Amino acid sequence: MKNNVLKIVVGLALGLSASMANAHFQLIAPASWIVEDELGDPQKMAPCGGTLGDGGTRTGAVTEVTGGQMLKVAINETIYHPGHYRISLAERINWLPADTPAKMKDTDNGPRSDSFPINKNPLPPVLVDGLWENYERRSGPLETEVRIPNIDCEDCFLQVVQFMADHPGFAEGGFTYHHCAIINITPDESLPTDTGW
C-alpha cells in the first residue's frame, strides 16, 4: 500500500514539474498556418512550429492585410513560463530570424536559461521584441497590434515566438516555442513604400 501511495505521489510530482517546465501558446490571430491542439502543439521547431515527428498539418489559412496598417496579433498562453515574445515578418520562411541565444545560469537542477537579450529598437525582419515580458505566473489571452510595413508581399510569414527563461531546454527548439501565420500584404499606394523588407 505504501509503495502504491509513493508511486502516485511521485507520479503527480513529476507530472506537475513537467507541466511547469513547458510553456505553450496558441496563435489565435492571425490564423495559424498549421493545426494546433488545445495547448498550441506542435510548436517546438524553428522557425514555424512542428516537431521532428510531426511537422504539422497545414490549415491553408491566409490573412489579407493592407500595408502600413495595424494588424491584431492575439495568442492564448496555455501553460505559463517566464520570458517574453517576439514578432517577425519575412517574405520567405528561411528569412525569418534565428532564435536569440539564451544567457545561461547554473542551478541545483543543472543549467537553465536565465534571460534573453531584447532589442527595444528592432530592425527588419523583427517587428517587435520584448513583447508581453513577464516573470509572474499567468495564462490566458494576450493581444497587441503591430504595424505591417507598406510592402507588396504574397504568402509572407508572420512569426510569433516565445522565449522561455528558467528552462532546461529541449532538443527540437532549445528555449523557444514557434508559431507562424501566412499573410498577403497589399501595399497602400497612398503611402511610401517601407524599405529593408
C-alpha positions as CSV (number, residue, x, y, z in Angstrom):
1,M,0.0,0.0,0.0
2,K,2.8,2.4,0.9
3,N,4.6,1.7,-2.4
4,N,1.4,2.5,-4.3
5,V,0.9,5.8,-2.5
6,L,4.5,6.6,-3.0
7,K,4.2,5.9,-6.8
8,I,1.1,8.1,-7.0
9,V,2.8,11.0,-5.2
10,V,6.0,10.7,-7.3
11,G,3.9,10.5,-10.5
12,L,1.9,13.6,-9.5
13,A,5.1,15.5,-8.7
14,L,6.7,14.5,-12.0
15,G,3.5,15.4,-13.9
16,L,3.3,18.8,-12.2
17,S,7.0,19.6,-12.7
18,A,6.7,18.6,-16.4
19,S,3.7,20.9,-16.9
20,M,5.6,23.7,-15.1
21,A,8.7,23.2,-17.3
22,N,6.8,23.5,-20.6
23,A,5.3,26.7,-21.7
24,H,2.8,26.6,-24.5
25,F,0.7,29.1,-26.5
26,Q,-1.9,29.1,-29.3
27,L,-1.8,31.6,-32.1
28,I,-5.3,32.9,-32.3
29,A,-4.9,35.8,-34.7
30,P,-3.9,35.9,-37.5
31,A,-4.9,32.4,-38.2
32,S,-2.1,29.8,-37.7
33,W,-0.7,28.1,-40.8
34,I,-0.8,24.7,-39.0
35,V,-3.5,22.9,-37.0
36,E,-2.8,23.4,-33.2
37,D,-4.2,21.4,-30.3
38,E,-5.6,22.9,-27.1
39,L,-2.1,23.7,-25.9
40,G,-0.8,25.0,-29.2
41,D,1.2,22.0,-30.2
42,P,3.1,21.2,-32.3
43,Q,5.3,24.3,-31.7
44,K,8.8,23.3,-30.8
45,M,10.8,23.6,-34.0
46,A,12.1,26.8,-35.6
47,P,11.0,28.7,-37.4
48,C,7.3,28.0,-37.5
49,G,6.4,25.1,-35.2
50,G,6.0,21.4,-35.6
51,T,8.3,18.7,-34.2
52,L,10.7,16.1,-35.7
53,G,7.8,13.6,-35.5
54,D,5.0,16.0,-36.6
55,G,5.7,18.8,-39.0
56,G,2.1,20.0,-38.5
57,T,-1.0,19.8,-40.7
58,R,-1.4,22.9,-42.9
59,T,-4.6,24.8,-42.4
60,G,-4.4,26.7,-45.7
61,A,-5.4,29.9,-43.8
62,V,-4.2,33.2,-45.4
63,T,-4.9,36.6,-43.8
64,E,-5.3,39.6,-46.1
65,V,-3.5,42.8,-44.9
66,T,-3.1,46.3,-46.2
67,G,0.5,47.6,-45.9
68,G,1.0,50.4,-43.5
69,Q,-2.0,49.3,-41.4
70,M,-2.2,47.8,-37.9
71,L,-2.7,44.1,-37.5
72,K,-4.1,42.4,-34.4
73,V,-1.9,39.6,-33.1
74,A,-3.6,37.5,-30.4
75,I,-2.4,34.5,-28.5
76,N,-3.7,32.3,-25.7
77,E,-0.9,31.4,-23.3
78,T,-2.0,27.9,-22.2
79,I,0.9,27.0,-19.9
80,Y,2.9,29.6,-18.1
81,H,6.6,30.1,-18.3
82,P,8.6,33.3,-17.6
83,G,10.1,35.1,-20.6
84,H,8.9,37.2,-23.5
85,Y,7.7,37.1,-27.1
86,R,8.9,38.4,-30.4
87,I,7.0,39.0,-33.7
88,S,8.8,39.0,-37.1
89,L,7.9,39.2,-40.7
90,A,9.6,37.7,-43.8
91,E,8.8,37.0,-47.4
92,R,10.3,33.5,-47.2
93,I,10.3,31.1,-44.3
94,N,14.1,30.7,-44.3
95,W,14.4,34.5,-44.0
96,L,12.8,34.6,-40.5
97,P,15.4,35.4,-37.8
98,A,17.1,32.7,-35.8
99,D,16.1,32.2,-32.2
100,T,18.0,34.5,-29.9
101,P,20.6,32.6,-27.8
102,A,19.9,32.4,-24.1
103,K,22.2,33.6,-21.4
104,M,22.6,30.6,-19.1
105,K,22.8,30.0,-15.4
106,D,23.7,27.1,-13.2
107,T,21.1,25.8,-10.9
108,D,20.7,22.8,-8.5
109,N,18.8,21.1,-11.3
110,G,21.5,21.8,-13.9
111,P,21.9,24.6,-16.5
112,R,18.9,26.6,-17.3
113,S,18.1,29.6,-19.5
114,D,18.5,32.8,-17.5
115,S,17.4,35.6,-19.9
116,F,17.4,36.7,-23.5
117,P,18.6,40.0,-24.9
118,I,15.7,42.2,-26.0
119,N,16.1,44.7,-28.9
120,K,13.9,47.7,-28.0
121,N,14.6,49.2,-31.5
122,P,14.4,46.1,-33.7
123,L,15.2,46.1,-37.4
124,P,13.7,44.0,-40.2
125,P,12.7,41.3,-40.2
126,V,11.7,41.8,-36.5
127,L,8.6,43.9,-35.9
128,V,8.6,43.9,-32.1
129,D,10.8,42.3,-29.4
130,G,10.3,42.0,-25.6
131,L,6.5,41.7,-26.0
132,W,4.5,40.5,-23.0
133,E,7.6,40.2,-20.9
134,N,6.6,38.5,-17.7
135,Y,8.0,36.8,-14.6
136,E,4.9,36.2,-12.6
137,R,2.5,33.2,-13.1
138,R,-0.2,33.9,-15.7
139,S,-2.1,32.2,-18.5
140,G,-4.9,33.2,-20.8
141,P,-5.4,35.6,-23.8
142,L,-2.9,38.3,-24.8
143,E,-3.2,40.6,-27.7
144,T,-1.5,43.6,-29.3
145,E,-1.4,45.4,-32.7
146,V,1.6,45.7,-34.9
147,R,2.2,48.0,-37.9
148,I,2.6,46.0,-41.0
149,P,5.2,47.5,-43.4
150,N,3.9,49.0,-46.6
151,I,5.2,46.4,-49.0
152,D,3.8,44.1,-51.6
153,C,4.2,40.5,-50.3
154,E,2.2,37.5,-51.1
155,D,2.4,34.5,-48.7
156,C,4.6,36.3,-46.2
157,F,5.4,34.6,-42.9
158,L,4.4,36.4,-39.7
159,Q,6.2,34.6,-36.9
160,V,5.4,34.7,-33.2
161,V,8.0,33.1,-30.8
162,Q,8.1,32.7,-27.1
163,F,11.5,32.8,-25.3
164,M,11.4,30.9,-22.0
165,A,13.6,31.8,-19.1
166,D,14.4,29.4,-16.3
167,H,14.1,26.5,-18.6
168,P,16.3,23.4,-19.2
169,G,15.7,23.5,-22.9
170,F,14.6,20.7,-25.3
171,A,16.3,19.2,-28.4
172,E,13.9,20.4,-31.0
173,G,13.6,24.1,-30.1
174,G,16.0,25.0,-27.4
175,F,14.2,27.5,-25.2
176,T,11.7,28.8,-27.7
177,Y,8.2,27.9,-29.0
178,H,7.2,29.0,-32.5
179,H,4.0,29.8,-34.5
180,C,3.5,31.3,-37.9
181,A,0.7,32.8,-40.0
182,I,0.6,33.3,-43.7
183,I,-0.4,36.8,-44.7
184,N,-0.8,38.6,-48.0
185,I,0.2,42.2,-47.9
186,T,-1.2,44.6,-50.5
187,P,0.6,48.0,-50.4
188,D,-1.3,51.2,-49.8
189,E,-0.4,53.3,-52.9
190,S,-1.1,56.5,-50.9
191,L,1.8,55.7,-48.5
192,P,5.5,55.5,-49.2
193,T,7.0,52.0,-49.5
194,D,8.9,50.8,-46.5
195,T,12.4,49.7,-47.3
196,G,14.5,46.9,-45.8
197,W,11.9,44.2,-46.0
